[in-house]
Amino acid sequence: MPSQQTVRPRAIFLDIDGTYADHGLAPAAHVDAVRTARRLGHLVFVCTGRPLSMVPSHILEAGFDGSITGAGARVELGGEVLKDTRFDPDLAALIVETLDAHGAAYILEAPEALHGRTGVDQRLREVLGPIFAGRPQHDGVLSTDVDPLEDILGPMQYSDDLRSTSYAKISCFDSPVPLQQLVDALGPQVGLIPSSLSALGDRAGEIFMAGTHKAVGIQVVEEHLGLDRADIVAIGDSANDIEMLEYAGVGIAVEGGHPAVLAVADRTTAGPAGNGVALAFEELGLLG
């Protein structure tokens, strides 16, 4: 450990969207903060609801000690996969059959790829196009040419029958029936959180394996490395960050984030346009 280390080593877990990056881009201050903290002996991990197949390489270029993806379903540390959980095959098929029976537009998320029914890309363009069209392309410090629709559709593989697909999570963007109603009918093994695209309302959301969330992934890293929970820091902004902020020794919410995230946080920081991750690192003494 470098001699200039002045605080005890910490393990920091960073949500991506709306926390570490925005509009597909991480500010230079965030990249520098990650690299500096690691150089000083701290560990820094990506902890995202995105499956690995949706985490762009330019996000990972800062250099991280590992990643938790699929909101806790998959954990990778130093190139070693410590956890890769998927829906039970019978339940996975039932969920697909249920969504198809009600004409829902959805994506099955797996580490290796996203899976959708043939033609769902056109449906998503119709549903999401107007929402994304209203988003600013430039946000203060940040600017990028990343197309949010292509961010979703780029890793997609299409099939007429998805019942045998192996996956860990589902993003549903358009259900003619309130999505909670469908999830309730599937039983206690299945959970639902609201979509981060609030304009979609109750017809959208993320369907996940009950009991799987970001804090579960953090625990895998904690046990593998022998970390002290008090030294765990988590930063996030969305509904799927609630458990990790509650679990961490220090939970930091992004200003303007989901109300439930703000309610469980120990402190807040700015969003990516305000270099919030770098500010939080500085306040915790992680940058020397």
Buried (B, 14 or more C-beta within 10 A) or exposed (E): EEEEBEEEBBBBBBBBBBBBBBBBBBBEBBBBBBEBBBBBBBBBBBBBBBBBBBBBEBBBEBEBBBBBBBBBBBBBBEEEEBBBBBBEEEBBBBBBEBBBEEEBBBBBBBBEBBBBBEEBBEBBBEBBEEBBEEEEEEBEBBEBEBEBBEBBBEBBBBEEEBEEBBBBBBBBBBBEBEBBEBBEEBEEEBBBBBBBBEEBEBBBBBBBBEEBBBBBBBBBBBEBEEBEEEBBBBBBBBBBBBBBBBBBBBBBBBEEBBEBBBEBBBEBBBBBBBBBBBBBBBEBEBBB
